[in-house]
Amino acid sequence: MGQDVARQIAAGDDRIFGVMVESHLKAGRQDLVPGKPLVYGVSITDGCIGWEESRAVLDTLADAVRKRRLKAVAAD
């Protein structure tokens, strides 16, 4: 997840300056049902990716930003 956006950033696309990632401790979402206990760390609003996948996406995007910055410096 995020590889396509990361490729665009790394290629130098400066129109991308932020992303929105729906993230929570655990992946998925759950309904708020009276009498049913909630699962700790799972969203009750939007479906989310879990912590480990979130870390991987952020690492991928951070690497892409570093590459874009290096291209910008080399072009100057």
mmCIF file of the N, C-alpha and C atoms, coordinates in Angstrom:
data_MODEL
# 
_entry.id   MODEL 
# 
loop_
_atom_site.group_PDB 
_atom_site.id 
_atom_site.type_symbol 
_atom_site.label_atom_id 
_atom_site.label_alt_id 
_atom_site.label_comp_id 
_atom_site.label_asym_id 
_atom_site.label_entity_id 
_atom_site.label_seq_id 
_atom_site.pdbx_PDB_ins_code 
_atom_site.Cartn_x 
_atom_site.Cartn_y 
_atom_site.Cartn_z 
_atom_site.occupancy 
_atom_site.B_iso_or_equiv 
_atom_site.pdbx_formal_charge 
_atom_site.auth_seq_id 
_atom_site.auth_comp_id 
_atom_site.auth_asym_id 
_atom_site.auth_atom_id 
_atom_site.pdbx_PDB_model_num 
ATOM 1   N N  . MET A 1 1  ? 0.844   -1.172 0.000   1.00 0.00 ? 1  MET A N  1 
ATOM 2   C CA . MET A 1 1  ? 0.000   0.000  0.000   1.00 0.00 ? 1  MET A CA 1 
ATOM 3   C C  . MET A 1 1  ? 0.894   1.242  0.000   1.00 0.00 ? 1  MET A C  1 
ATOM 4   N N  . GLY A 1 2  ? 0.518   2.195  -0.851  1.00 0.00 ? 2  GLY A N  1 
ATOM 5   C CA . GLY A 1 2  ? 1.260   3.441  -0.901  1.00 0.00 ? 2  GLY A CA 1 
ATOM 6   C C  . GLY A 1 2  ? 2.402   3.452  -1.903  1.00 0.00 ? 2  GLY A C  1 
ATOM 7   N N  . GLN A 1 3  ? 2.695   2.296  -2.532  1.00 0.00 ? 3  GLN A N  1 
ATOM 8   C CA . GLN A 1 3  ? 3.842   2.242  -3.435  1.00 0.00 ? 3  GLN A CA 1 
ATOM 9   C C  . GLN A 1 3  ? 3.668   3.152  -4.652  1.00 0.00 ? 3  GLN A C  1 
ATOM 10  N N  . ASP A 1 4  ? 2.447   3.234  -5.195  1.00 0.00 ? 4  ASP A N  1 
ATOM 11  C CA . ASP A 1 4  ? 2.228   4.070  -6.368  1.00 0.00 ? 4  ASP A CA 1 
ATOM 12  C C  . ASP A 1 4  ? 2.462   5.547  -6.038  1.00 0.00 ? 4  ASP A C  1 
ATOM 13  N N  . VAL A 1 5  ? 1.937   5.981  -4.905  1.00 0.00 ? 5  VAL A N  1 
ATOM 14  C CA . VAL A 1 5  ? 2.156   7.362  -4.477  1.00 0.00 ? 5  VAL A CA 1 
ATOM 15  C C  . VAL A 1 5  ? 3.644   7.588  -4.210  1.00 0.00 ? 5  VAL A C  1 
ATOM 16  N N  . ALA A 1 6  ? 4.292   6.630  -3.590  1.00 0.00 ? 6  ALA A N  1 
ATOM 17  C CA . ALA A 1 6  ? 5.727   6.751  -3.303  1.00 0.00 ? 6  ALA A CA 1 
ATOM 18  C C  . ALA A 1 6  ? 6.539   6.856  -4.587  1.00 0.00 ? 6  ALA A C  1 
ATOM 19  N N  . ARG A 1 7  ? 6.176   6.094  -5.617  1.00 0.00 ? 7  ARG A N  1 
ATOM 20  C CA . ARG A 1 7  ? 6.892   6.178  -6.899  1.00 0.00 ? 7  ARG A CA 1 
ATOM 21  C C  . ARG A 1 7  ? 6.757   7.576  -7.504  1.00 0.00 ? 7  ARG A C  1 
ATOM 22  N N  . GLN A 1 8  ? 5.561   8.145  -7.415  1.00 0.00 ? 8  GLN A N  1 
ATOM 23  C CA . GLN A 1 8  ? 5.346   9.487  -7.952  1.00 0.00 ? 8  GLN A CA 1 
ATOM 24  C C  . GLN A 1 8  ? 6.189   10.517 -7.193  1.00 0.00 ? 8  GLN A C  1 
ATOM 25  N N  . ILE A 1 9  ? 6.211   10.394 -5.887  1.00 0.00 ? 9  ILE A N  1 
ATOM 26  C CA . ILE A 1 9  ? 7.003   11.319 -5.067  1.00 0.00 ? 9  ILE A CA 1 
ATOM 27  C C  . ILE A 1 9  ? 8.485   11.175 -5.395  1.00 0.00 ? 9  ILE A C  1 
ATOM 28  N N  . ALA A 1 10 ? 8.973   9.935  -5.414  1.00 0.00 ? 10 ALA A N  1 
ATOM 29  C CA . ALA A 1 10 ? 10.392  9.683  -5.676  1.00 0.00 ? 10 ALA A CA 1 
ATOM 30  C C  . ALA A 1 10 ? 10.800  10.172 -7.061  1.00 0.00 ? 10 ALA A C  1 
ATOM 31  N N  . ALA A 1 11 ? 9.854   10.154 -8.008  1.00 0.00 ? 11 ALA A N  1 
ATOM 32  C CA . ALA A 1 11 ? 10.150  10.620 -9.366  1.00 0.00 ? 11 ALA A CA 1 
ATOM 33  C C  . ALA A 1 11 ? 10.220  12.143 -9.439  1.00 0.00 ? 11 ALA A C  1 
ATOM 34  N N  . GLY A 1 12 ? 9.854   12.816 -8.350  1.00 0.00 ? 12 GLY A N  1 
ATOM 35  C CA . GLY A 1 12 ? 9.985   14.263 -8.300  1.00 0.00 ? 12 GLY A CA 1 
ATOM 36  C C  . GLY A 1 12 ? 8.674   15.031 -8.319  1.00 0.00 ? 12 GLY A C  1 
ATOM 37  N N  . ASP A 1 13 ? 7.541   14.319 -8.320  1.00 0.00 ? 13 ASP A N  1 
ATOM 38  C CA . ASP A 1 13 ? 6.243   15.010 -8.341  1.00 0.00 ? 13 ASP A CA 1 
ATOM 39  C C  . ASP A 1 13 ? 6.090   15.832 -7.072  1.00 0.00 ? 13 ASP A C  1 
ATOM 40  N N  . ASP A 1 14 ? 6.075   17.159 -7.225  1.00 0.00 ? 14 ASP A N  1 
ATOM 41  C CA . ASP A 1 14 ? 5.972   18.020 -6.043  1.00 0.00 ? 14 ASP A CA 1 
ATOM 42  C C  . ASP A 1 14 ? 4.538   18.462 -5.761  1.00 0.00 ? 14 ASP A C  1 
ATOM 43  N N  . ARG A 1 15 ? 3.582   17.925 -6.536  1.00 0.00 ? 15 ARG A N  1 
ATOM 44  C CA . ARG A 1 15 ? 2.173   18.227 -6.266  1.00 0.00 ? 15 ARG A CA 1 
ATOM 45  C C  . ARG A 1 15 ? 1.656   17.426 -5.078  1.00 0.00 ? 15 ARG A C  1 
ATOM 46  N N  . ILE A 1 16 ? 2.341   16.357 -4.747  1.00 0.00 ? 16 ILE A N  1 
ATOM 47  C CA . ILE A 1 16 ? 1.936   15.531 -3.607  1.00 0.00 ? 16 ILE A CA 1 
ATOM 48  C C  . ILE A 1 16 ? 2.679   16.035 -2.385  1.00 0.00 ? 16 ILE A C  1 
ATOM 49  N N  . PHE A 1 17 ? 1.961   16.570 -1.436  1.00 0.00 ? 17 PHE A N  1 
ATOM 50  C CA . PHE A 1 17 ? 2.597   17.106 -0.232  1.00 0.00 ? 17 PHE A CA 1 
ATOM 51  C C  . PHE A 1 17 ? 1.974   16.569 1.044   1.00 0.00 ? 17 PHE A C  1 
ATOM 52  N N  . GLY A 1 18 ? 1.052   15.637 0.914   1.00 0.00 ? 18 GLY A N  1 
ATOM 53  C CA . GLY A 1 18 ? 0.450   15.023 2.093   1.00 0.00 ? 18 GLY A CA 1 
ATOM 54  C C  . GLY A 1 18 ? -0.393  13.830 1.685   1.00 0.00 ? 18 GLY A C  1 
ATOM 55  N N  . VAL A 1 19 ? -0.629  12.966 2.625   1.00 0.00 ? 19 VAL A N  1 
ATOM 56  C CA . VAL A 1 19 ? -1.495  11.805 2.406   1.00 0.00 ? 19 VAL A CA 1 
ATOM 57  C C  . VAL A 1 19 ? -2.399  11.630 3.620   1.00 0.00 ? 19 VAL A C  1 
ATOM 58  N N  . MET A 1 20 ? -3.503  10.948 3.417   1.00 0.00 ? 20 MET A N  1 
ATOM 59  C CA . MET A 1 20 ? -4.379  10.599 4.532   1.00 0.00 ? 20 MET A CA 1 
ATOM 60  C C  . MET A 1 20 ? -4.418  9.083  4.609   1.00 0.00 ? 20 MET A C  1 
ATOM 61  N N  . VAL A 1 21 ? -3.998  8.581  5.737   1.00 0.00 ? 21 VAL A N  1 
ATOM 62  C CA . VAL A 1 21 ? -3.964  7.137  5.949   1.00 0.00 ? 21 VAL A CA 1 
ATOM 63  C C  . VAL A 1 21 ? -4.858  6.816  7.139   1.00 0.00 ? 21 VAL A C  1 
ATOM 64  N N  . GLU A 1 22 ? -5.877  6.011  6.898   1.00 0.00 ? 22 GLU A N  1 
ATOM 65  C CA . GLU A 1 22 ? -6.762  5.581  7.986   1.00 0.00 ? 22 GLU A CA 1 
ATOM 66  C C  . GLU A 1 22 ? -6.042  4.463  8.736   1.00 0.00 ? 22 GLU A C  1 
ATOM 67  N N  . SER A 1 23 ? -5.582  4.767  9.931   1.00 0.00 ? 23 SER A N  1 
ATOM 68  C CA . SER A 1 23 ? -4.737  3.847  10.682  1.00 0.00 ? 23 SER A CA 1 
ATOM 69  C C  . SER A 1 23 ? -5.214  3.721  12.124  1.00 0.00 ? 23 SER A C  1 
ATOM 70  N N  . HIS A 1 24 ? -5.065  2.534  12.666  1.00 0.00 ? 24 HIS A N  1 
ATOM 71  C CA . HIS A 1 24 ? -5.406  2.277  14.061  1.00 0.00 ? 24 HIS A CA 1 
ATOM 72  C C  . HIS A 1 24 ? -4.458  1.187  14.563  1.00 0.00 ? 24 HIS A C  1 
ATOM 73  N N  . LEU A 1 25 ? -4.606  0.795  15.811  1.00 0.00 ? 25 LEU A N  1 
ATOM 74  C CA . LEU A 1 25 ? -3.711  -0.231 16.359  1.00 0.00 ? 25 LEU A CA 1 
ATOM 75  C C  . LEU A 1 25 ? -3.863  -1.560 15.631  1.00 0.00 ? 25 LEU A C  1 
ATOM 76  N N  . LYS A 1 26 ? -5.107  -1.937 15.339  1.00 0.00 ? 26 LYS A N  1 
ATOM 77  C CA . LYS A 1 26 ? -5.389  -3.185 14.632  1.00 0.00 ? 26 LYS A CA 1 
ATOM 78  C C  . LYS A 1 26 ? -6.181  -2.866 13.374  1.00 0.00 ? 26 LYS A C  1 
ATOM 79  N N  . ALA A 1 27 ? -6.018  -3.686 12.354  1.00 0.00 ? 27 ALA A N  1 
ATOM 80  C CA . ALA A 1 27 ? -6.685  -3.467 11.074  1.00 0.00 ? 27 ALA A CA 1 
ATOM 81  C C  . ALA A 1 27 ? -8.184  -3.750 11.176  1.00 0.00 ? 27 ALA A C  1 
ATOM 82  N N  . GLY A 1 28 ? -8.931  -3.065 10.305  1.00 0.00 ? 28 GLY A N  1 
ATOM 83  C CA . GLY A 1 28 ? -10.360 -3.325 10.183  1.00 0.00 ? 28 GLY A CA 1 
ATOM 84  C C  . GLY A 1 28 ? -11.211 -2.274 10.861  1.00 0.00 ? 28 GLY A C  1 
ATOM 85  N N  . ARG A 1 29 ? -12.484 -2.628 11.057  1.00 0.00 ? 29 ARG A N  1 
ATOM 86  C CA . ARG A 1 29 ? -13.422 -1.771 11.767  1.00 0.00 ? 29 ARG A CA 1 
ATOM 87  C C  . ARG A 1 29 ? -14.456 -2.693 12.413  1.00 0.00 ? 29 ARG A C  1 
ATOM 88  N N  . GLN A 1 30 ? -15.165 -2.142 13.367  1.00 0.00 ? 30 GLN A N  1 
ATOM 89  C CA . GLN A 1 30 ? -16.195 -2.923 14.054  1.00 0.00 ? 30 GLN A CA 1 
ATOM 90  C C  . GLN A 1 30 ? -17.412 -2.045 14.303  1.00 0.00 ? 30 GLN A C  1 
ATOM 91  N N  . ASP A 1 31 ? -18.555 -2.700 14.401  1.00 0.00 ? 31 ASP A N  1 
ATOM 92  C CA . ASP A 1 31 ? -19.788 -1.980 14.694  1.00 0.00 ? 31 ASP A CA 1 
ATOM 93  C C  . ASP A 1 31 ? -19.972 -1.856 16.197  1.00 0.00 ? 31 ASP A C  1 
ATOM 94  N N  . LEU A 1 32 ? -20.559 -0.750 16.580  1.00 0.00 ? 32 LEU A N  1 
ATOM 95  C CA . LEU A 1 32 ? -20.899 -0.513 17.976  1.00 0.00 ? 32 LEU A CA 1 
ATOM 96  C C  . LEU A 1 32 ? -22.290 -1.111 18.198  1.00 0.00 ? 32 LEU A C  1 
ATOM 97  N N  . VAL A 1 33 ? -22.318 -2.277 18.827  1.00 0.00 ? 33 VAL A N  1 
ATOM 98  C CA . VAL A 1 33 ? -23.567 -3.016 19.033  1.00 0.00 ? 33 VAL A CA 1 
ATOM 99  C C  . VAL A 1 33 ? -23.828 -3.126 20.532  1.00 0.00 ? 33 VAL A C  1 
ATOM 100 N N  . PRO A 1 34 ? -25.002 -2.656 20.989  1.00 0.00 ? 34 PRO A N  1 
ATOM 101 C CA . PRO A 1 34 ? -25.311 -2.757 22.415  1.00 0.00 ? 34 PRO A CA 1 
ATOM 102 C C  . PRO A 1 34 ? -25.179 -4.203 22.910  1.00 0.00 ? 34 PRO A C  1 
ATOM 103 N N  . GLY A 1 35 ? -24.499 -4.364 24.032  1.00 0.00 ? 35 GLY A N  1 
ATOM 104 C CA . GLY A 1 35 ? -24.312 -5.683 24.627  1.00 0.00 ? 35 GLY A CA 1 
ATOM 105 C C  . GLY A 1 35 ? -23.150 -6.479 24.066  1.00 0.00 ? 35 GLY A C  1 
ATOM 106 N N  . LYS A 1 36 ? -22.562 -6.025 22.972  1.00 0.00 ? 36 LYS A N  1 
ATOM 107 C CA . LYS A 1 36 ? -21.423 -6.733 22.370  1.00 0.00 ? 36 LYS A CA 1 
ATOM 108 C C  . LYS A 1 36 ? -20.149 -5.990 22.747  1.00 0.00 ? 36 LYS A C  1 
ATOM 109 N N  . PRO A 1 37 ? -19.198 -6.688 23.377  1.00 0.00 ? 37 PRO A N  1 
ATOM 110 C CA . PRO A 1 37 ? -17.954 -6.011 23.758  1.00 0.00 ? 37 PRO A CA 1 
ATOM 111 C C  . PRO A 1 37 ? -17.142 -5.605 22.527  1.00 0.00 ? 37 PRO A C  1 
ATOM 112 N N  . LEU A 1 38 ? -16.465 -4.472 22.654  1.00 0.00 ? 38 LEU A N  1 
ATOM 113 C CA . LEU A 1 38 ? -15.608 -3.992 21.573  1.00 0.00 ? 38 LEU A CA 1 
ATOM 114 C C  . LEU A 1 38 ? -14.245 -4.666 21.645  1.00 0.00 ? 38 LEU A C  1 
ATOM 115 N N  . VAL A 1 39 ? -13.640 -4.821 20.489  1.00 0.00 ? 39 VAL A N  1 
ATOM 116 C CA . VAL A 1 39 ? -12.278 -5.356 20.411  1.00 0.00 ? 39 VAL A CA 1 
ATOM 117 C C  . VAL A 1 39 ? -11.323 -4.179 20.552  1.00 0.00 ? 39 VAL A C  1 
ATOM 118 N N  . TYR A 1 40 ? -10.448 -4.238 21.534  1.00 0.00 ? 40 TYR A N  1 
ATOM 119 C CA . TYR A 1 40 ? -9.495  -3.159 21.790  1.00 0.00 ? 40 TYR A CA 1 
ATOM 120 C C  . TYR A 1 40 ? -8.623  -2.930 20.564  1.00 0.00 ? 40 TYR A C  1 
ATOM 121 N N  . GLY A 1 41 ? -8.471  -1.658 20.190  1.00 0.00 ? 41 GLY A N  1 
ATOM 122 C CA . GLY A 1 41 ? -7.561  -1.290 19.112  1.00 0.00 ? 41 GLY A CA 1 
ATOM 123 C C  . GLY A 1 41 ? -8.149  -1.353 17.723  1.00 0.00 ? 41 GLY A C  1 
ATOM 124 N N  . VAL A 1 42 ? -9.443  -1.683 17.592  1.00 0.00 ? 42 VAL A N  1 
ATOM 125 C CA . VAL A 1 42 ? -10.094 -1.734 16.285  1.00 0.00 ? 42 VAL A CA 1 
ATOM 126 C C  . VAL A 1 42 ? -11.065 -0.561 16.186  1.00 0.00 ? 42 VAL A C  1 
ATOM 127 N N  . SER A 1 43 ? -11.001 0.159  15.082  1.00 0.00 ? 43 SER A N  1 
ATOM 128 C CA . SER A 1 43 ? -11.822 1.351  14.876  1.00 0.00 ? 43 SER A CA 1 
ATOM 129 C C  . SER A 1 43 ? -13.317 1.024  14.892  1.00 0.00 ? 43 SER A C  1 
ATOM 130 N N  . ILE A 1 44 ? -14.107 1.988  15.371  1.00 0.00 ? 44 ILE A N  1 
ATOM 131 C CA . ILE A 1 44 ? -15.560 1.856  15.266  1.00 0.00 ? 44 ILE A CA 1 
ATOM 132 C C  . ILE A 1 44 ? -16.113 2.843  14.244  1.00 0.00 ? 44 ILE A C  1 
ATOM 133 N N  . THR A 1 45 ? -15.242 3.507  13.522  1.00 0.00 ? 45 THR A N  1 
ATOM 134 C CA . THR A 1 45 ? -15.702 4.451  12.500  1.00 0.00 ? 45 THR A CA 1 
ATOM 135 C C  . THR A 1 45 ? -15.341 3.916  11.119  1.00 0.00 ? 45 THR A C  1 
ATOM 136 N N  . ASP A 1 46 ? -14.158 4.217  10.634  1.00 0.00 ? 46 ASP A N  1 
ATOM 137 C CA . ASP A 1 46 ? -13.735 3.807  9.294   1.00 0.00 ? 46 ASP A CA 1 
ATOM 138 C C  . ASP A 1 46 ? -12.865 2.566  9.358   1.00 0.00 ? 46 ASP A C  1 
ATOM 139 N N  . GLY A 1 47 ? -12.859 1.813  8.259   1.00 0.00 ? 47 GLY A N  1 
ATOM 140 C CA . GLY A 1 47 ? -11.931 0.699  8.151   1.00 0.00 ? 47 GLY A CA 1 
ATOM 141 C C  . GLY A 1 47 ? -10.508 1.225  8.115   1.00 0.00 ? 47 GLY A C  1 
ATOM 142 N N  . CYS A 1 48 ? -9.621  0.615  8.864   1.00 0.00 ? 48 CYS A N  1 
ATOM 143 C CA . CYS A 1 48 ? -8.255  1.111  9.005   1.00 0.00 ? 48 CYS A CA 1 
ATOM 144 C C  . CYS A 1 48 ? -7.241  0.010  8.735   1.00 0.00 ? 48 CYS A C  1 
ATOM 145 N N  . ILE A 1 49 ? -6.035  0.442  8.405   1.00 0.00 ? 49 ILE A N  1 
ATOM 146 C CA . ILE A 1 49 ? -4.919  -0.495 8.388   1.00 0.00 ? 49 ILE A CA 1 
ATOM 147 C C  . ILE A 1 49 ? -4.342  -0.544 9.797   1.00 0.00 ? 49 ILE A C  1 
ATOM 148 N N  . GLY A 1 50 ? -3.677  -1.634 10.109  1.00 0.00 ? 50 GLY A N  1 
ATOM 149 C CA . GLY A 1 50 ? -3.108  -1.805 11.439  1.00 0.00 ? 50 GLY A CA 1 
ATOM 150 C C  . GLY A 1 50 ? -1.750  -1.134 11.592  1.00 0.00 ? 50 GLY A C  1 
ATOM 151 N N  . TRP A 1 51 ? -1.222  -1.181 12.802  1.00 0.00 ? 51 TRP A N  1 
ATOM 152 C CA . TRP A 1 51 ? 0.018   -0.499 13.144  1.00 0.00 ? 51 TRP A CA 1 
ATOM 153 C C  . TRP A 1 51 ? 1.198   -0.947 12.288  1.00 0.00 ? 51 TRP A C  1 
ATOM 154 N N  . GLU A 1 52 ? 1.377   -2.242 12.118  1.00 0.00 ? 52 GLU A N  1 
ATOM 155 C CA . GLU A 1 52 ? 2.541   -2.725 11.365  1.00 0.00 ? 52 GLU A CA 1 
ATOM 156 C C  . GLU A 1 52 ? 2.497   -2.262 9.917   1.00 0.00 ? 52 GLU A C  1 
ATOM 157 N N  . GLU A 1 53 ? 1.319   -2.337 9.295   1.00 0.00 ? 53 GLU A N  1 
ATOM 158 C CA . GLU A 1 53 ? 1.205   -1.867 7.913   1.00 0.00 ? 53 GLU A CA 1 
ATOM 159 C C  . GLU A 1 53 ? 1.377   -0.348 7.855   1.00 0.00 ? 53 GLU A C  1 
ATOM 160 N N  . SER A 1 54 ? 0.896   0.347  8.869   1.00 0.00 ? 54 SER A N  1 
ATOM 161 C CA . SER A 1 54 ? 1.071   1.806  8.933   1.00 0.00 ? 54 SER A CA 1 
ATOM 162 C C  . SER A 1 54 ? 2.550   2.172  8.944   1.00 0.00 ? 54 SER A C  1 
ATOM 163 N N  . ARG A 1 55 ? 3.315   1.457  9.747   1.00 0.00 ? 55 ARG A N  1 
ATOM 164 C CA . ARG A 1 55 ? 4.759   1.719  9.812   1.00 0.00 ? 55 ARG A CA 1 
ATOM 165 C C  . ARG A 1 55 ? 5.403   1.506  8.451   1.00 0.00 ? 55 ARG A C  1 
ATOM 166 N N  . ALA A 1 56 ? 5.017   0.428  7.770   1.00 0.00 ? 56 ALA A N  1 
ATOM 167 C CA . ALA A 1 56 ? 5.594   0.132  6.459   1.00 0.00 ? 56 ALA A CA 1 
ATOM 168 C C  . ALA A 1 56 ? 5.247   1.224  5.448   1.00 0.00 ? 56 ALA A C  1 
ATOM 169 N N  . VAL A 1 57 ? 4.001   1.686  5.445   1.00 0.00 ? 57 VAL A N  1 
ATOM 170 C CA . VAL A 1 57 ? 3.583   2.751  4.530   1.00 0.00 ? 57 VAL A CA 1 
ATOM 171 C C  . VAL A 1 57 ? 4.372   4.030  4.817   1.00 0.00 ? 57 VAL A C  1 
ATOM 172 N N  . LEU A 1 58 ? 4.489   4.388  6.080   1.00 0.00 ? 58 LEU A N  1 
ATOM 173 C CA . LEU A 1 58 ? 5.224   5.602  6.440   1.00 0.00 ? 58 LEU A CA 1 
ATOM 174 C C  . LEU A 1 58 ? 6.699   5.502  6.060   1.00 0.00 ? 58 LEU A C  1 
ATOM 175 N N  . ASP A 1 59 ? 7.307   4.333  6.271   1.00 0.00 ? 59 ASP A N  1 
ATOM 176 C CA . ASP A 1 59 ? 8.709   4.140  5.867   1.00 0.00 ? 59 ASP A CA 1 
ATOM 177 C C  . ASP A 1 59 ? 8.868   4.296  4.359   1.00 0.00 ? 59 ASP A C  1 
ATOM 178 N N  . THR A 1 60 ? 7.942   3.712  3.589   1.00 0.00 ? 60 THR A N  1 
ATOM 179 C CA . THR A 1 60 ? 7.987   3.800  2.131   1.00 0.00 ? 60 THR A CA 1 
ATOM 180 C C  . THR A 1 60 ? 7.857   5.247  1.668   1.00 0.00 ? 60 THR A C  1 
ATOM 181 N N  . LEU A 1 61 ? 6.912   5.965  2.242   1.00 0.00 ? 61 LEU A N  1 
ATOM 182 C CA . LEU A 1 61 ? 6.711   7.366  1.860   1.00 0.00 ? 61 LEU A CA 1 
ATOM 183 C C  . LEU A 1 61 ? 7.885   8.248  2.275   1.00 0.00 ? 61 LEU A C  1 
ATOM 184 N N  . ALA A 1 62 ? 8.436   8.001  3.451   1.00 0.00 ? 62 ALA A N  1 
ATOM 185 C CA . ALA A 1 62 ? 9.593   8.782  3.907   1.00 0.00 ? 62 ALA A CA 1 
ATOM 186 C C  . ALA A 1 62 ? 10.790  8.572  2.986   1.00 0.00 ? 62 ALA A C  1 
ATOM 187 N N  . ASP A 1 63 ? 11.000  7.342  2.536   1.00 0.00 ? 63 ASP A N  1 
ATOM 188 C CA . ASP A 1 63 ? 12.093  7.058  1.611   1.00 0.00 ? 63 ASP A CA 1 
ATOM 189 C C  . ASP A 1 63 ? 11.871  7.790  0.285   1.00 0.00 ? 63 ASP A C  1 
ATOM 190 N N  . ALA A 1 64 ? 10.626  7.814  -0.172  1.00 0.00 ? 64 ALA A N  1 
ATOM 191 C CA . ALA A 1 64 ? 10.308  8.517  -1.416  1.00 0.00 ? 64 ALA A CA 1 
ATOM 192 C C  . ALA A 1 64 ? 10.577  10.013 -1.290  1.00 0.00 ? 64 ALA A C  1 
ATOM 193 N N  . VAL A 1 65 ? 10.240  10.602 -0.155  1.00 0.00 ? 65 VAL A N  1 
ATOM 194 C CA . VAL A 1 65 ? 10.492  12.030 0.061   1.00 0.00 ? 65 VAL A CA 1 
ATOM 195 C C  . VAL A 1 65 ? 11.990  12.312 0.053   1.00 0.00 ? 65 VAL A C  1 
ATOM 196 N N  . ARG A 1 66 ? 12.769  11.429 0.687   1.00 0.00 ? 66 ARG A N  1 
ATOM 197 C CA . ARG A 1 66 ? 14.232  11.602 0.670   1.00 0.00 ? 66 ARG A CA 1 
ATOM 198 C C  . ARG A 1 66 ? 14.756  11.592 -0.766  1.00 0.00 ? 66 ARG A C  1 
ATOM 199 N N  . LYS A 1 67 ? 14.244  10.667 -1.590  1.00 0.00 ? 67 LYS A N  1 
ATOM 200 C CA . LYS A 1 67 ? 14.683  10.584 -2.988  1.00 0.00 ? 67 LYS A CA 1 
ATOM 201 C C  . LYS A 1 67 ? 14.283  11.837 -3.760  1.00 0.00 ? 67 LYS A C  1 
ATOM 202 N N  . ARG A 1 68 ? 13.076  12.341 -3.520  1.00 0.00 ? 68 ARG A N  1 
ATOM 203 C CA . ARG A 1 68 ? 12.634  13.561 -4.209  1.00 0.00 ? 68 ARG A CA 1 
ATOM 204 C C  . ARG A 1 68 ? 13.523  14.736 -3.824  1.00 0.00 ? 68 ARG A C  1 
ATOM 205 N N  . ARG A 1 69 ? 13.858  14.835 -2.545  1.00 0.00 ? 69 ARG A N  1 
ATOM 206 C CA . ARG A 1 69 ? 14.726  15.931 -2.097  1.00 0.00 ? 69 ARG A CA 1 
ATOM 207 C C  . ARG A 1 69 ? 16.091  15.852 -2.731  1.00 0.00 ? 69 ARG A C  1 
ATOM 208 N N  . LEU A 1 70 ? 16.637  14.645 -2.853  1.00 0.00 ? 70 LEU A N  1 
ATOM 209 C CA . LEU A 1 70 ? 17.940  14.486 -3.492  1.00 0.00 ? 70 LEU A CA 1 
ATOM 210 C C  . LEU A 1 70 ? 17.885  14.901 -4.967  1.00 0.00 ? 70 LEU A C  1 
ATOM 211 N N  . LYS A 1 71 ? 16.801  14.555 -5.660  1.00 0.00 ? 71 LYS A N  1 
ATOM 212 C CA . LYS A 1 71 ? 16.640  14.979 -7.046  1.00 0.00 ? 71 LYS A CA 1 
ATOM 213 C C  . LYS A 1 71 ? 16.579  16.501 -7.152  1.00 0.00 ? 71 LYS A C  1 
ATOM 214 N N  . ALA A 1 72 ? 15.848  17.124 -6.226  1.00 0.00 ? 72 ALA A N  1 
ATOM 215 C CA . ALA A 1 72 ? 15.722  18.583 -6.247  1.00 0.00 ? 72 ALA A CA 1 
ATOM 216 C C  . ALA A 1 72 ? 17.059  19.264 -6.022  1.00 0.00 ? 72 ALA A C  1 
ATOM 217 N N  . VAL A 1 73 ? 17.858  18.729 -5.105  1.00 0.00 ? 73 VAL A N  1 
ATOM 218 C CA . VAL A 1 73 ? 19.178  19.297 -4.814  1.00 0.00 ? 73 VAL A CA 1 
ATOM 219 C C  . VAL A 1 73 ? 20.091  19.120 -6.031  1.00 0.00 ? 73 VAL A C  1 
ATOM 220 N N  . ALA A 1 74 ? 20.017  17.944 -6.651  1.00 0.00 ? 74 ALA A N  1 
ATOM 221 C CA . ALA A 1 74 ? 20.868  17.679 -7.824  1.00 0.00 ? 74 ALA A CA 1 
ATOM 222 C C  . ALA A 1 74 ? 20.483  18.572 -9.004  1.00 0.00 ? 74 ALA A C  1 
ATOM 223 N N  . ALA A 1 75 ? 19.220  18.945 -9.099  1.00 0.00 ? 75 ALA A N  1 
ATOM 224 C CA . ALA A 1 75 ? 18.759  19.790 -10.200 1.00 0.00 ? 75 ALA A CA 1 
ATOM 225 C C  . ALA A 1 75 ? 19.172  21.252 -10.024 1.00 0.00 ? 75 ALA A C  1 
ATOM 226 N N  . ASP A 1 76 ? 19.455  21.642 -8.783  1.00 0.00 ? 76 ASP A N  1 
ATOM 227 C CA . ASP A 1 76 ? 19.835  23.052 -8.517  1.00 0.00 ? 76 ASP A CA 1 
ATOM 228 C C  . ASP A 1 76 ? 21.235  23.325 -8.878  1.00 0.00 ? 76 ASP A C  1 
# 
